[in-house]
Amino acid sequence: MRTTLSLDERLYEKMRAWADRDNVSINQWMATALDREDSRRRNQAHNDWLVAHPELANALDEQDRIAERRFAEGREGVG
């Protein structure tokens, strides 16, 4: 899918400089920046959920500890 963006000339020149610095095309630089921002927002939403639901976050942590312990116990004697 292609999308056309209209950018302020100053912003475009900054993006060109950043892309040149990273030795990538402007399109690649923008795609990477958007992916990074998307990841940042999803991580922030996840962290916000954990803070809003500490009891569930603790239960999930406990489930992880149980799974790790069971995995480690299953690996004993292997090899």
N, CA, C, O and CB atoms as a CASP TS submission, in Angstrom:
PFRMAT TS
TARGET T0000
AUTHOR 0000-0000-0000
METHOD Language model
MODEL 1
PARENT N/A
ATOM      1  N   MET     1       0.838  -1.172   0.000  1.00  0.00           N
ATOM      2  CA  MET     1       0.000   0.000   0.000  1.00  0.00           C
ATOM      3  C   MET     1       0.887   1.241   0.000  1.00  0.00           C
ATOM      4  O   MET     1       1.885   1.308   0.718  1.00  0.00           O
ATOM      5  CB  MET     1      -0.956  -0.005   1.212  1.00  0.00           C
ATOM      6  N   ARG     2       0.522   2.179  -0.784  1.00  0.00           N
ATOM      7  CA  ARG     2       1.273   3.438  -0.839  1.00  0.00           C
ATOM      8  C   ARG     2       0.393   4.550  -0.292  1.00  0.00           C
ATOM      9  O   ARG     2      -0.814   4.595  -0.527  1.00  0.00           O
ATOM     10  CB  ARG     2       1.738   3.764  -2.297  1.00  0.00           C
ATOM     11  N   THR     3       1.035   5.440   0.441  1.00  0.00           N
ATOM     12  CA  THR     3       0.364   6.611   0.988  1.00  0.00           C
ATOM     13  C   THR     3       1.232   7.823   0.703  1.00  0.00           C
ATOM     14  O   THR     3       2.453   7.772   0.849  1.00  0.00           O
ATOM     15  CB  THR     3       0.095   6.455   2.520  1.00  0.00           C
ATOM     16  N   THR     4       0.604   8.897   0.302  1.00  0.00           N
ATOM     17  CA  THR     4       1.333  10.130   0.050  1.00  0.00           C
ATOM     18  C   THR     4       1.145  11.059   1.237  1.00  0.00           C
ATOM     19  O   THR     4       0.025  11.278   1.699  1.00  0.00           O
ATOM     20  CB  THR     4       0.859  10.805  -1.265  1.00  0.00           C
ATOM     21  N   LEU     5       2.250  11.600   1.724  1.00  0.00           N
ATOM     22  CA  LEU     5       2.210  12.540   2.836  1.00  0.00           C
ATOM     23  C   LEU     5       2.659  13.907   2.368  1.00  0.00           C
ATOM     24  O   LEU     5       3.545  14.025   1.522  1.00  0.00           O
ATOM     25  CB  LEU     5       3.086  12.055   4.000  1.00  0.00           C
ATOM     26  N   SER     6       2.053  14.926   2.915  1.00  0.00           N
ATOM     27  CA  SER     6       2.510  16.298   2.683  1.00  0.00           C
ATOM     28  C   SER     6       3.218  16.746   3.949  1.00  0.00           C
ATOM     29  O   SER     6       2.633  16.760   5.032  1.00  0.00           O
ATOM     30  CB  SER     6       1.315  17.268   2.312  1.00  0.00           C
ATOM     31  N   LEU     7       4.487  17.113   3.799  1.00  0.00           N
ATOM     32  CA  LEU     7       5.290  17.509   4.951  1.00  0.00           C
ATOM     33  C   LEU     7       5.759  18.943   4.795  1.00  0.00           C
ATOM     34  O   LEU     7       6.028  19.413   3.690  1.00  0.00           O
ATOM     35  CB  LEU     7       6.491  16.571   5.127  1.00  0.00           C
ATOM     36  N   ASP     8       5.850  19.616   5.907  1.00  0.00           N
ATOM     37  CA  ASP     8       6.462  20.930   5.949  1.00  0.00           C
ATOM     38  C   ASP     8       7.893  20.795   5.427  1.00  0.00           C
ATOM     39  O   ASP     8       8.568  19.808   5.721  1.00  0.00           O
ATOM     40  CB  ASP     8       6.433  21.528   7.398  1.00  0.00           C
ATOM     41  N   GLU     9       8.353  21.768   4.663  1.00  0.00           N
ATOM     42  CA  GLU     9       9.686  21.679   4.056  1.00  0.00           C
ATOM     43  C   GLU     9      10.789  21.529   5.103  1.00  0.00           C
ATOM     44  O   GLU     9      11.736  20.770   4.900  1.00  0.00           O
ATOM     45  CB  GLU     9       9.954  22.912   3.205  1.00  0.00           C
ATOM     46  N   ARG    10      10.671  22.244   6.217  1.00  0.00           N
ATOM     47  CA  ARG    10      11.686  22.130   7.285  1.00  0.00           C
ATOM     48  C   ARG    10      11.730  20.713   7.849  1.00  0.00           C
ATOM     49  O   ARG    10      12.806  20.153   8.058  1.00  0.00           O
ATOM     50  CB  ARG    10      11.395  23.138   8.422  1.00  0.00           C
ATOM     51  N   LEU    11      10.550  20.138   8.092  1.00  0.00           N
ATOM     52  CA  LEU    11      10.500  18.777   8.615  1.00  0.00           C
ATOM     53  C   LEU    11      11.071  17.794   7.598  1.00  0.00           C
ATOM     54  O   LEU    11      11.816  16.882   7.958  1.00  0.00           O
ATOM     55  CB  LEU    11       9.056  18.391   8.980  1.00  0.00           C
ATOM     56  N   TYR    12      10.720  17.981   6.331  1.00  0.00           N
ATOM     57  CA  TYR    12      11.240  17.097   5.290  1.00  0.00           C
ATOM     58  C   TYR    12      12.766  17.141   5.253  1.00  0.00           C
ATOM     59  O   TYR    12      13.414  16.100   5.145  1.00  0.00           O
ATOM     60  CB  TYR    12      10.664  17.486   3.920  1.00  0.00           C
ATOM     61  N   GLU    13      13.334  18.322   5.341  1.00  0.00           N
ATOM     62  CA  GLU    13      14.798  18.448   5.318  1.00  0.00           C
ATOM     63  C   GLU    13      15.431  17.793   6.545  1.00  0.00           C
ATOM     64  O   GLU    13      16.492  17.176   6.441  1.00  0.00           O
ATOM     65  CB  GLU    13      15.206  19.930   5.247  1.00  0.00           C
ATOM     66  N   LYS    14      14.791  17.922   7.697  1.00  0.00           N
ATOM     67  CA  LYS    14      15.300  17.242   8.896  1.00  0.00           C
ATOM     68  C   LYS    14      15.257  15.727   8.701  1.00  0.00           C
ATOM     69  O   LYS    14      16.206  15.016   9.034  1.00  0.00           O
ATOM     70  CB  LYS    14      14.476  17.647  10.147  1.00  0.00           C
ATOM     71  N   MET    15      14.136  15.248   8.155  1.00  0.00           N
ATOM     72  CA  MET    15      14.014  13.805   7.927  1.00  0.00           C
ATOM     73  C   MET    15      15.052  13.328   6.921  1.00  0.00           C
ATOM     74  O   MET    15      15.629  12.253   7.086  1.00  0.00           O
ATOM     75  CB  MET    15      12.602  13.454   7.435  1.00  0.00           C
ATOM     76  N   ARG    16      15.288  14.109   5.896  1.00  0.00           N
ATOM     77  CA  ARG    16      16.300  13.740   4.904  1.00  0.00           C
ATOM     78  C   ARG    16      17.668  13.626   5.586  1.00  0.00           C
ATOM     79  O   ARG    16      18.418  12.685   5.325  1.00  0.00           O
ATOM     80  CB  ARG    16      16.349  14.785   3.745  1.00  0.00           C
ATOM     81  N   ALA    17      17.988  14.586   6.460  1.00  0.00           N
ATOM     82  CA  ALA    17      19.275  14.557   7.165  1.00  0.00           C
ATOM     83  C   ALA    17      19.365  13.332   8.077  1.00  0.00           C
ATOM     84  O   ALA    17      20.408  12.681   8.147  1.00  0.00           O
ATOM     85  CB  ALA    17      19.470  15.850   7.990  1.00  0.00           C
ATOM     86  N   TRP    18      18.272  13.020   8.773  1.00  0.00           N
ATOM     87  CA  TRP    18      18.282  11.847   9.658  1.00  0.00           C
ATOM     88  C   TRP    18      18.435  10.560   8.850  1.00  0.00           C
ATOM     89  O   TRP    18      19.165   9.651   9.243  1.00  0.00           O
ATOM     90  CB  TRP    18      16.989  11.793  10.501  1.00  0.00           C
ATOM     91  N   ALA    19      17.737  10.497   7.715  1.00  0.00           N
ATOM     92  CA  ALA    19      17.837   9.311   6.858  1.00  0.00           C
ATOM     93  C   ALA    19      19.252   9.180   6.297  1.00  0.00           C
ATOM     94  O   ALA    19      19.813   8.084   6.270  1.00  0.00           O
ATOM     95  CB  ALA    19      16.807   9.383   5.704  1.00  0.00           C
ATOM     96  N   ASP    20      19.824  10.289   5.854  1.00  0.00           N
ATOM     97  CA  ASP    20      21.200  10.269   5.347  1.00  0.00           C
ATOM     98  C   ASP    20      22.167   9.816   6.436  1.00  0.00           C
ATOM     99  O   ASP    20      23.070   9.019   6.182  1.00  0.00           O
ATOM    100  CB  ASP    20      21.606  11.662   4.823  1.00  0.00           C
ATOM    101  N   ARG    21      21.972  10.326   7.647  1.00  0.00           N
ATOM    102  CA  ARG    21      22.832   9.944   8.770  1.00  0.00           C
ATOM    103  C   ARG    21      22.763   8.433   9.015  1.00  0.00           C
ATOM    104  O   ARG    21      23.768   7.795   9.327  1.00  0.00           O
ATOM    105  CB  ARG    21      22.423  10.711  10.049  1.00  0.00           C
ATOM    106  N   ASP    22      21.551   7.871   8.865  1.00  0.00           N
ATOM    107  CA  ASP    22      21.360   6.434   9.089  1.00  0.00           C
ATOM    108  C   ASP    22      21.625   5.610   7.830  1.00  0.00           C
ATOM    109  O   ASP    22      21.528   4.382   7.849  1.00  0.00           O
ATOM    110  CB  ASP    22      19.945   6.169   9.584  1.00  0.00           C
ATOM    111  N   ASN    23      21.961   6.296   6.735  1.00  0.00           N
ATOM    112  CA  ASN    23      22.277   5.640   5.465  1.00  0.00           C
ATOM    113  C   ASN    23      21.112   4.794   4.941  1.00  0.00           C
ATOM    114  O   ASN    23      21.302   3.672   4.472  1.00  0.00           O
ATOM    115  CB  ASN    23      23.511   4.767   5.628  1.00  0.00           C
ATOM    116  N   VAL    24      19.901   5.359   5.031  1.00  0.00           N
ATOM    117  CA  VAL    24      18.703   4.690   4.522  1.00  0.00           C
ATOM    118  C   VAL    24      17.887   5.708   3.731  1.00  0.00           C
ATOM    119  O   VAL    24      18.145   6.910   3.788  1.00  0.00           O
ATOM    120  CB  VAL    24      17.852   4.070   5.690  1.00  0.00           C
ATOM    121  N   SER    25      16.907   5.210   2.996  1.00  0.00           N
ATOM    122  CA  SER    25      16.009   6.114   2.275  1.00  0.00           C
ATOM    123  C   SER    25      15.084   6.805   3.276  1.00  0.00           C
ATOM    124  O   SER    25      14.918   6.353   4.409  1.00  0.00           O
ATOM    125  CB  SER    25      15.182   5.341   1.199  1.00  0.00           C
ATOM    126  N   ILE    26      14.492   7.899   2.833  1.00  0.00           N
ATOM    127  CA  ILE    26      13.532   8.589   3.696  1.00  0.00           C
ATOM    128  C   ILE    26      12.356   7.664   3.993  1.00  0.00           C
ATOM    129  O   ILE    26      11.864   7.631   5.121  1.00  0.00           O
ATOM    130  CB  ILE    26      13.037   9.906   3.035  1.00  0.00           C
ATOM    131  N   ASN    27      11.906   6.918   2.999  1.00  0.00           N
ATOM    132  CA  ASN    27      10.798   5.981   3.228  1.00  0.00           C
ATOM    133  C   ASN    27      11.159   4.964   4.301  1.00  0.00           C
ATOM    134  O   ASN    27      10.358   4.695   5.197  1.00  0.00           O
ATOM    135  CB  ASN    27      10.424   5.257   1.923  1.00  0.00           C
ATOM    136  N   GLN    28      12.360   4.398   4.216  1.00  0.00           N
ATOM    137  CA  GLN    28      12.778   3.414   5.213  1.00  0.00           C
ATOM    138  C   GLN    28      12.911   4.064   6.585  1.00  0.00           C
ATOM    139  O   GLN    28      12.538   3.470   7.596  1.00  0.00           O
ATOM    140  CB  GLN    28      14.108   2.761   4.801  1.00  0.00           C
ATOM    141  N   TRP    29      13.440   5.277   6.620  1.00  0.00           N
ATOM    142  CA  TRP    29      13.592   5.968   7.899  1.00  0.00           C
ATOM    143  C   TRP    29      12.227   6.207   8.537  1.00  0.00           C
ATOM    144  O   TRP    29      12.051   6.000   9.737  1.00  0.00           O
ATOM    145  CB  TRP    29      14.339   7.307   7.709  1.00  0.00           C
ATOM    146  N   MET    30      11.246   6.650   7.715  1.00  0.00           N
ATOM    147  CA  MET    30       9.899   6.894   8.235  1.00  0.00           C
ATOM    148  C   MET    30       9.249   5.603   8.714  1.00  0.00           C
ATOM    149  O   MET    30       8.611   5.592   9.767  1.00  0.00           O
ATOM    150  CB  MET    30       9.027   7.551   7.165  1.00  0.00           C
ATOM    151  N   ALA    31       9.399   4.519   7.965  1.00  0.00           N
ATOM    152  CA  ALA    31       8.812   3.241   8.373  1.00  0.00           C
ATOM    153  C   ALA    31       9.398   2.785   9.704  1.00  0.00           C
ATOM    154  O   ALA    31       8.675   2.302  10.575  1.00  0.00           O
ATOM    155  CB  ALA    31       9.044   2.168   7.293  1.00  0.00           C
ATOM    156  N   THR    32      10.708   2.939   9.856  1.00  0.00           N
ATOM    157  CA  THR    32      11.363   2.561  11.109  1.00  0.00           C
ATOM    158  C   THR    32      10.877   3.438  12.256  1.00  0.00           C
ATOM    159  O   THR    32      10.613   2.941  13.352  1.00  0.00           O
ATOM    160  CB  THR    32      12.891   2.664  10.973  1.00  0.00           C
ATOM    161  N   ALA    33      10.758   4.736  12.009  1.00  0.00           N
ATOM    162  CA  ALA    33      10.282   5.657  13.050  1.00  0.00           C
ATOM    163  C   ALA    33       8.850   5.319  13.459  1.00  0.00           C
ATOM    164  O   ALA    33       8.516   5.355  14.644  1.00  0.00           O
ATOM    165  CB  ALA    33      10.361   7.116  12.558  1.00  0.00           C
ATOM    166  N   LEU    34       8.009   4.994  12.487  1.00  0.00           N
ATOM    167  CA  LEU    34       6.626   4.626  12.802  1.00  0.00           C
ATOM    168  C   LEU    34       6.565   3.314  13.576  1.00  0.00           C
ATOM    169  O   LEU    34       5.791   3.195  14.526  1.00  0.00           O
ATOM    170  CB  LEU    34       5.799   4.513  11.518  1.00  0.00           C
ATOM    171  N   ASP    35       7.370   2.330  13.183  1.00  0.00           N
ATOM    172  CA  ASP    35       7.416   1.063  13.924  1.00  0.00           C
ATOM    173  C   ASP    35       7.865   1.291  15.361  1.00  0.00           C
ATOM    174  O   ASP    35       7.299   0.722  16.294  1.00  0.00           O
ATOM    175  CB  ASP    35       8.359   0.067  13.230  1.00  0.00           C
ATOM    176  N   ARG    36       8.883   2.124  15.530  1.00  0.00           N
ATOM    177  CA  ARG    36       9.400   2.422  16.866  1.00  0.00           C
ATOM    178  C   ARG    36       8.320   3.094  17.719  1.00  0.00           C
ATOM    179  O   ARG    36       8.132   2.739  18.882  1.00  0.00           O
ATOM    180  CB  ARG    36      10.653   3.324  16.773  1.00  0.00           C
ATOM    181  N   GLU    37       7.622   4.056  17.141  1.00  0.00           N
ATOM    182  CA  GLU    37       6.568   4.760  17.884  1.00  0.00           C
ATOM    183  C   GLU    37       5.416   3.815  18.213  1.00  0.00           C
ATOM    184  O   GLU    37       4.857   3.877  19.308  1.00  0.00           O
ATOM    185  CB  GLU    37       6.047   5.967  17.075  1.00  0.00           C
ATOM    186  N   ASP    38       5.061   2.947  17.278  1.00  0.00           N
ATOM    187  CA  ASP    38       4.002   1.974  17.534  1.00  0.00           C
ATOM    188  C   ASP    38       4.390   1.056  18.692  1.00  0.00           C
ATOM    189  O   ASP    38       3.574   0.789  19.575  1.00  0.00           O
ATOM    190  CB  ASP    38       3.710   1.145  16.267  1.00  0.00           C
ATOM    191  N   SER    39       5.616   0.579  18.688  1.00  0.00           N
ATOM    192  CA  SER    39       6.092  -0.274  19.784  1.00  0.00           C
ATOM    193  C   SER    39       6.085   0.484  21.105  1.00  0.00           C
ATOM    194  O   SER    39       5.682  -0.058  22.135  1.00  0.00           O
ATOM    195  CB  SER    39       7.506  -0.796  19.484  1.00  0.00           C
ATOM    196  N   ARG    40       6.530   1.732  21.076  1.00  0.00           N
ATOM    197  CA  ARG    40       6.550   2.537  22.303  1.00  0.00           C
ATOM    198  C   ARG    40       5.142   2.695  22.869  1.00  0.00           C
ATOM    199  O   ARG    40       4.933   2.554  24.074  1.00  0.00           O
ATOM    200  CB  ARG    40       7.170   3.923  22.032  1.00  0.00           C
ATOM    201  N   ARG    41       4.191   2.983  22.009  1.00  0.00           N
ATOM    202  CA  ARG    41       2.812   3.171  22.476  1.00  0.00           C
ATOM    203  C   ARG    41       2.211   1.870  23.003  1.00  0.00           C
ATOM    204  O   ARG    41       1.520   1.874  24.022  1.00  0.00           O
ATOM    205  CB  ARG    41       1.942   3.721  21.344  1.00  0.00           C
ATOM    206  N   ARG    42       2.472   0.756  22.313  1.00  0.00           N
ATOM    207  CA  ARG    42       1.948  -0.528  22.797  1.00  0.00           C
ATOM    208  C   ARG    42       2.572  -0.908  24.129  1.00  0.00           C
ATOM    209  O   ARG    42       1.882  -1.406  25.019  1.00  0.00           O
ATOM    210  CB  ARG    42       2.203  -1.634  21.770  1.00  0.00           C
ATOM    211  N   ASN    43       3.876  -0.677  24.274  1.00  0.00           N
ATOM    212  CA  ASN    43       4.539  -0.960  25.548  1.00  0.00           C
ATOM    213  C   ASN    43       3.989  -0.076  26.658  1.00  0.00           C
ATOM    214  O   ASN    43       3.796  -0.542  27.781  1.00  0.00           O
ATOM    215  CB  ASN    43       6.052  -0.762  25.422  1.00  0.00           C
ATOM    216  N   GLN    44       3.736   1.192  26.357  1.00  0.00           N
ATOM    217  CA  GLN    44       3.172   2.095  27.363  1.00  0.00           C
ATOM    218  C   GLN    44       1.778   1.639  27.771  1.00  0.00           C
ATOM    219  O   GLN    44       1.442   1.659  28.955  1.00  0.00           O
ATOM    220  CB  GLN    44       3.123   3.536  26.831  1.00  0.00           C
ATOM    221  N   ALA    45       0.966   1.230  26.804  1.00  0.00           N
ATOM    222  CA  ALA    45      -0.380   0.743  27.118  1.00  0.00           C
ATOM    223  C   ALA    45      -0.306  -0.508  27.991  1.00  0.00           C
ATOM    224  O   ALA    45      -1.089  -0.663  28.927  1.00  0.00           O
ATOM    225  CB  ALA    45      -1.167   0.445  25.822  1.00  0.00           C
ATOM    226  N   HIS    46       0.629  -1.394  27.684  1.00  0.00           N
ATOM    227  CA  HIS    46       0.820  -2.608  28.484  1.00  0.00           C
ATOM    228  C   HIS    46       1.220  -2.245  29.913  1.00  0.00           C
ATOM    229  O   HIS    46       0.669  -2.783  30.873  1.00  0.00           O
ATOM    230  CB  HIS    46       1.891  -3.521  27.842  1.00  0.00           C
ATOM    231  N   ASN    47       2.179  -1.332  30.048  1.00  0.00           N
ATOM    232  CA  ASN    47       2.607  -0.904  31.380  1.00  0.00           C
ATOM    233  C   ASN    47       1.471  -0.228  32.136  1.00  0.00           C
ATOM    234  O   ASN    47       1.306  -0.458  33.334  1.00  0.00           O
ATOM    235  CB  ASN    47       3.799   0.044  31.275  1.00  0.00           C
ATOM    236  N   ASP    48       0.691   0.596  31.459  1.00  0.00           N
ATOM    237  CA  ASP    48      -0.449   1.246  32.105  1.00  0.00           C
ATOM    238  C   ASP    48      -1.445   0.205  32.608  1.00  0.00           C
ATOM    239  O   ASP    48      -1.990   0.341  33.703  1.00  0.00           O
ATOM    240  CB  ASP    48      -1.140   2.219  31.132  1.00  0.00           C
ATOM    241  N   TRP    49      -1.683  -0.840  31.803  1.00  0.00           N
ATOM    242  CA  TRP    49      -2.598  -1.904  32.210  1.00  0.00           C
ATOM    243  C   TRP    49      -2.063  -2.615  33.447  1.00  0.00           C
ATOM    244  O   TRP    49      -2.820  -2.889  34.379  1.00  0.00           O
ATOM    245  CB  TRP    49      -2.808  -2.909  31.061  1.00  0.00           C
ATOM    246  N   LEU    50      -0.766  -2.917  33.464  1.00  0.00           N
ATOM    247  CA  LEU    50      -0.179  -3.590  34.623  1.00  0.00           C
ATOM    248  C   LEU    50      -0.329  -2.752  35.891  1.00  0.00           C
ATOM    249  O   LEU    50      -0.626  -3.283  36.961  1.00  0.00           O
ATOM    250  CB  LEU    50       1.299  -3.891  34.368  1.00  0.00           C
ATOM    251  N   VAL    51      -0.126  -1.451  35.767  1.00  0.00           N
ATOM    252  CA  VAL    51      -0.272  -0.559  36.926  1.00  0.00           C
ATOM    253  C   VAL    51      -1.733  -0.509  37.382  1.00  0.00           C
ATOM    254  O   VAL    51      -2.008  -0.480  38.581  1.00  0.00           O
ATOM    255  CB  VAL    51       0.231   0.869  36.583  1.00  0.00           C
ATOM    256  N   ALA    52      -2.660  -0.499  36.434  1.00  0.00           N
ATOM    257  CA  ALA    52      -4.082  -0.423  36.766  1.00  0.00           C
ATOM    258  C   ALA    52      -4.628  -1.735  37.319  1.00  0.00           C
ATOM    259  O   ALA    52      -5.672  -1.740  37.972  1.00  0.00           O
ATOM    260  CB  ALA    52      -4.873  -0.023  35.543  1.00  0.00           C
ATOM    261  N   HIS    53      -3.940  -2.845  37.068  1.00  0.00           N
ATOM    262  CA  HIS    53      -4.411  -4.168  37.491  1.00  0.00           C
ATOM    263  C   HIS    53      -3.299  -4.937  38.204  1.00  0.00           C
ATOM    264  O   HIS    53      -2.883  -5.994  37.730  1.00  0.00           O
ATOM    265  CB  HIS    53      -4.919  -4.974  36.278  1.00  0.00           C
ATOM    266  N   PRO    54      -2.813  -4.426  39.332  1.00  0.00           N
ATOM    267  CA  PRO    54      -1.670  -5.070  39.991  1.00  0.00           C
ATOM    268  C   PRO    54      -1.949  -6.504  40.430  1.00  0.00           C
ATOM    269  O   PRO    54      -1.052  -7.346  40.409  1.00  0.00           O
ATOM    270  CB  PRO    54      -1.256  -4.261  41.189  1.00  0.00           C
ATOM    271  N   GLU    55      -3.193  -6.784  40.829  1.00  0.00           N
ATOM    272  CA  GLU    55      -3.502  -8.145  41.276  1.00  0.00           C
ATOM    273  C   GLU    55      -3.390  -9.138  40.123  1.00  0.00           C
ATOM    274  O   GLU    55      -2.912 -10.257  40.312  1.00  0.00           O
ATOM    275  CB  GLU    55      -4.911  -8.202  41.885  1.00  0.00           C
ATOM    276  N   LEU    56      -3.822  -8.741  38.943  1.00  0.00           N
ATOM    277  CA  LEU    56      -3.703  -9.621  37.781  1.00  0.00           C
ATOM    278  C   LEU    56      -2.255  -9.715  37.319  1.00  0.00           C
ATOM    279  O   LEU    56      -1.795 -10.781  36.908  1.00  0.00           O
ATOM    280  CB  LEU    56      -4.592  -9.121  36.636  1.00  0.00           C
ATOM    281  N   ALA    57      -1.538  -8.595  37.387  1.00  0.00           N
ATOM    282  CA  ALA    57      -0.119  -8.606  37.016  1.00  0.00           C
ATOM    283  C   ALA    57       0.653  -9.548  37.927  1.00  0.00           C
ATOM    284  O   ALA    57       1.505 -10.303  37.458  1.00  0.00           O
ATOM    285  CB  ALA    57       0.480  -7.183  37.086  1.00  0.00           C
ATOM    286  N   ASN    58       0.363  -9.513  39.230  1.00  0.00           N
ATOM    287  CA  ASN    58       1.031 -10.419  40.168  1.00  0.00           C
ATOM    288  C   ASN    58       0.675 -11.869  39.882  1.00  0.00           C
ATOM    289  O   ASN    58       1.535 -12.746  39.966  1.00  0.00           O
ATOM    290  CB  ASN    58       0.661 -10.066  41.608  1.00  0.00           C
ATOM    291  N   ALA    59      -0.585 -12.131  39.546  1.00  0.00           N
ATOM    292  CA  ALA    59      -0.996 -13.499  39.218  1.00  0.00           C
ATOM    293  C   ALA    59      -0.274 -13.987  37.965  1.00  0.00           C
ATOM    294  O   ALA    59       0.145 -15.143  37.902  1.00  0.00           O
ATOM    295  CB  ALA    59      -2.525 -13.574  39.018  1.00  0.00           C
ATOM    296  N   LEU    60      -0.127 -13.121  36.975  1.00  0.00           N
ATOM    297  CA  LEU    60       0.602 -13.507  35.762  1.00  0.00           C
ATOM    298  C   LEU    60       2.072 -13.772  36.067  1.00  0.00           C
ATOM    299  O   LEU    60       2.659 -14.714  35.535  1.00  0.00           O
ATOM    300  CB  LEU    60       0.479 -12.413  34.691  1.00  0.00           C
ATOM    301  N   ASP    61       2.668 -12.938  36.927  1.00  0.00           N
ATOM    302  CA  ASP    61       4.060 -13.166  37.333  1.00  0.00           C
ATOM    303  C   ASP    61       4.205 -14.513  38.019  1.00  0.00           C
ATOM    304  O   ASP    61       5.165 -15.242  37.769  1.00  0.00           O
ATOM    305  CB  ASP    61       4.545 -12.044  38.266  1.00  0.00           C
ATOM    306  N   GLU    62       3.261 -14.842  38.877  1.00  0.00           N
ATOM    307  CA  GLU    62       3.314 -16.128  39.582  1.00  0.00           C
ATOM    308  C   GLU    62       3.184 -17.282  38.586  1.00  0.00           C
ATOM    309  O   GLU    62       3.881 -18.288  38.713  1.00  0.00           O
ATOM    310  CB  GLU    62       2.193 -16.212  40.654  1.00  0.00           C
ATOM    311  N   GLN    63       2.307 -17.146  37.608  1.00  0.00           N
ATOM    312  CA  GLN    63       2.169 -18.187  36.584  1.00  0.00           C
ATOM    313  C   GLN    63       3.473 -18.357  35.806  1.00  0.00           C
ATOM    314  O   GLN    63       3.858 -19.479  35.477  1.00  0.00           O
ATOM    315  CB  GLN    63       1.015 -17.844  35.617  1.00  0.00           C
ATOM    316  N   ASP    64       4.148 -17.255  35.514  1.00  0.00           N
ATOM    317  CA  ASP    64       5.444 -17.331  34.828  1.00  0.00           C
ATOM    318  C   ASP    64       6.468 -18.067  35.684  1.00  0.00           C
ATOM    319  O   ASP    64       7.218 -18.902  35.179  1.00  0.00           O
ATOM    320  CB  ASP    64       5.959 -15.919  34.485  1.00  0.00           C
ATOM    321  N   ARG    65       6.502 -17.756  36.985  1.00  0.00           N
ATOM    322  CA  ARG    65       7.456 -18.425  37.880  1.00  0.00           C
ATOM    323  C   ARG    65       7.181 -19.925  37.942  1.00  0.00           C
ATOM    324  O   ARG    65       8.112 -20.730  37.923  1.00  0.00           O
ATOM    325  CB  ARG    65       7.390 -17.816  39.296  1.00  0.00           C
ATOM    326  N   ILE    66       5.910 -20.299  38.017  1.00  0.00           N
ATOM    327  CA  ILE    66       5.543 -21.719  38.050  1.00  0.00           C
ATOM    328  C   ILE    66       5.983 -22.401  36.760  1.00  0.00           C
ATOM    329  O   ILE    66       6.564 -23.486  36.798  1.00  0.00           O
ATOM    330  CB  ILE    66       4.016 -21.890  38.255  1.00  0.00           C
ATOM    331  N   ALA    67       5.711 -21.775  35.625  1.00  0.00           N
ATOM    332  CA  ALA    67       6.088 -22.365  34.334  1.00  0.00           C
ATOM    333  C   ALA    67       7.599 -22.507  34.224  1.00  0.00           C
ATOM    334  O   ALA    67       8.091 -23.533  33.755  1.00  0.00           O
ATOM    335  CB  ALA    67       5.553 -21.512  33.172  1.00  0.00           C
ATOM    336  N   GLU    68       8.344 -21.482  34.653  1.00  0.00           N
ATOM    337  CA  GLU    68       9.810 -21.554  34.595  1.00  0.00           C
ATOM    338  C   GLU    68      10.337 -22.662  35.499  1.00  0.00           C
ATOM    339  O   GLU    68      11.256 -23.390  35.123  1.00  0.00           O
ATOM    340  CB  GLU    68      10.433 -20.204  34.998  1.00  0.00           C
ATOM    341  N   ARG    69       9.761 -22.791  36.683  1.00  0.00           N
ATOM    342  CA  ARG    69      10.190 -23.833  37.612  1.00  0.00           C
ATOM    343  C   ARG    69       9.903 -25.219  37.024  1.00  0.00           C
ATOM    344  O   ARG    69      10.753 -26.108  37.085  1.00  0.00           O
ATOM    345  CB  ARG    69       9.482 -23.668  38.978  1.00  0.00           C
ATOM    346  N   ARG    70       8.710 -25.402  36.458  1.00  0.00           N
ATOM    347  CA  ARG    70       8.357 -26.695  35.851  1.00  0.00           C
ATOM    348  C   ARG    70       9.269 -27.012  34.670  1.00  0.00           C
ATOM    349  O   ARG    70       9.683 -28.157  34.489  1.00  0.00           O
ATOM    350  CB  ARG    70       6.886 -26.691  35.391  1.00  0.00           C
ATOM    351  N   PHE    71       9.578 -26.005  33.877  1.00  0.00           N
ATOM    352  CA  PHE    71      10.478 -26.216  32.747  1.00  0.00           C
ATOM    353  C   PHE    71      11.851 -26.642  33.245  1.00  0.00           C
ATOM    354  O   PHE    71      12.442 -27.587  32.723  1.00  0.00           O
ATOM    355  CB  PHE    71      10.589 -24.940  31.891  1.00  0.00           C
ATOM    356  N   ALA    72      12.361 -25.934  34.265  1.00  0.00           N
ATOM    357  CA  ALA    72      13.680 -26.265  34.817  1.00  0.00           C
ATOM    358  C   ALA    72      13.678 -27.670  35.405  1.00  0.00           C
ATOM    359  O   ALA    72      14.642 -28.416  35.233  1.00  0.00           O
ATOM    360  CB  ALA    72      14.091 -25.240  35.892  1.00  0.00           C
ATOM    361  N   GLU    73      12.606 -28.033  36.094  1.00  0.00           N
ATOM    362  CA  GLU    73      12.517 -29.375  36.674  1.00  0.00           C
ATOM    363  C   GLU    73      12.475 -30.431  35.581  1.00  0.00           C
ATOM    364  O   GLU    73      13.043 -31.511  35.740  1.00  0.00           O
ATOM    365  CB  GLU    73      11.278 -29.496  37.574  1.00  0.00           C
ATOM    366  N   GLY    74      11.815 -30.133  34.487  1.00  0.00           N
ATOM    367  CA  GLY    74      11.735 -31.074  33.373  1.00  0.00           C
ATOM    368  C   GLY    74      13.059 -31.239  32.658  1.00  0.00           C
ATOM    369  O   GLY    74      13.301 -32.269  32.028  1.00  0.00           O
ATOM    370  N   ARG    75      13.923 -30.234  32.747  1.00  0.00           N
ATOM    371  CA  ARG    75      15.225 -30.284  32.083  1.00  0.00           C
ATOM    372  C   ARG    75      16.265 -31.013  32.918  1.00  0.00           C
ATOM    373  O   ARG    75      17.302 -31.421  32.397  1.00  0.00           O
ATOM    374  CB  ARG    75      15.709 -28.883  31.777  1.00  0.00           C
ATOM    375  N   GLU    76      15.997 -31.182  34.215  1.00  0.00           N
ATOM    376  CA  GLU    76      16.967 -31.866  35.070  1.00  0.00           C
ATOM    377  C   GLU    76      17.147 -33.297  34.582  1.00  0.00           C
ATOM    378  O   GLU    76      16.179 -33.988  34.267  1.00  0.00           O
ATOM    379  CB  GLU    76      16.514 -31.847  36.555  1.00  0.00           C
ATOM    380  N   GLY    77      18.366 -33.715  34.528  1.00  0.00           N
ATOM    381  CA  GLY    77      18.666 -35.075  34.103  1.00  0.00           C
ATOM    382  C   GLY    77      18.693 -35.261  32.603  1.00  0.00           C
ATOM    383  O   GLY    77      18.976 -36.360  32.126  1.00  0.00           O
ATOM    384  N   VAL    78      18.405 -34.211  31.841  1.00  0.00           N
ATOM    385  CA  VAL    78      18.448 -34.298  30.384  1.00  0.00           C
ATOM    386  C   VAL    78      19.859 -33.946  29.940  1.00  0.00           C
ATOM    387  O   VAL    78      20.441 -32.965  30.402  1.00  0.00           O
ATOM    388  CB  VAL    78      17.387 -33.351  29.716  1.00  0.00           C
ATOM    389  N   GLY    79      20.388 -34.739  29.057  1.00  0.00           N
ATOM    390  CA  GLY    79      21.688 -34.371  28.508  1.00  0.00           C
ATOM    391  C   GLY    79      22.742 -35.377  28.631  1.00  0.00           C
ATOM    392  O   GLY    79      23.870 -35.146  28.194  1.00  0.00           O
TER
END
